[in-house]
Amino acid sequence: MSQDLNDFFKLLAEDKKKKKEEFNSVVGDLGLDSLFGEFAALKKKEKEKKVEVVLEQLVILIHLLVQVLMLPNANKKALAVLNWIEQR
C-alpha cells in the first residue's frame, strides 16, 4: 500500500511538472521587465500618434491660412482668423 501511494504521488508530481513546463512554453516569460518594456513601447506609440495628429492639424491650419491670405482683403481676413485662433 505504501509503495502504491508513493507511485501515485510520484505520478502526480511528474504530471504537475509536465503541465508547468507546457504552460511555460505556451505563455513564455512574463517577467516584470517584459511587461514594463511592452508598456513603454505602447506608451511611445500612443505619444507618436498624438504628435502625428497635432502635426496633421497644423498642416490643415497652415493650408487654410494660405487660402485666406490669397483672398481679396487678405490682411483683414487673416487678422480675423488669427484673432479667432487666439480666442480658443
N, C-alpha and C positions, 0 to 999 in steps of 0.2 A: 504494500500500500504506500509506503514511504517513497519507494522508487517511482511508482506511478505519479505521485504528486510532484516529485522532482522533475520528472519528464514533462508533466503538464505545465508547470511553471516555466520550465526551460523553453518549451514551445511558445508560450505566451510572450516571454522576453524576446525571443527571436522574431516573432511576428511584429511585436511593437517596434523593434529596431528596424525591420524592413519597411514598416509603414512610415516611420520617421525619415528614413533615407529617401523613400519615394516622395514624401511631402517636400523635403528639402530640394529634391531635384526638380519638382514641378514649380514650387514657389520661388526658389532661388534665395539669394541673400537679401534680406530685408533689414539690414542694419541701419542704424541712425544716420550714418554717413551717406548711405544710398538715398534715404528718404529726404534728408536735407539737400542733397545735391539735386534731386528731382524738383523739390520745391523751389530752389533757387533758379533752376532753368525755367520753370513755369512762370515765375515772377518776372524774370528777364524778358521772356517772350511777351508777357502782358504789357510791360513797360514799352517795349519796342512797338507794339500795336498802337498804344496810346500816342506815342510820338508820331507814328505814321499818320494817324487820324488828324492830329493837330497840323502836321505839315500839309496834308491834303486840304484842310480848311484854309490854311494860309494861302495856298496856291489859288484857291477859288476866290478868296478875298482880293488878292492882287489882280487877278483876272478881271474881277468886277470893277476895281478901281481904275484899271486901264481903260475899260469900256466907258466909264463915267468921264474920265479925262478927255476922251475923244469926242464927247458930245459938245454941242454948242453951249456956251456959258459954262464951260467945264470947271472953271475956278469956283464958281458959286456952288455947283453941284458937288464938287469934291469936298468943299468945306462942309456942306450939309452931311455928306457921308461920314466924314471924319468926326463931326460933332455927334452923329448918331452912334458911332463906334465908341467914343469916349463915354457916352451915357450908359453904355452896357457895362 
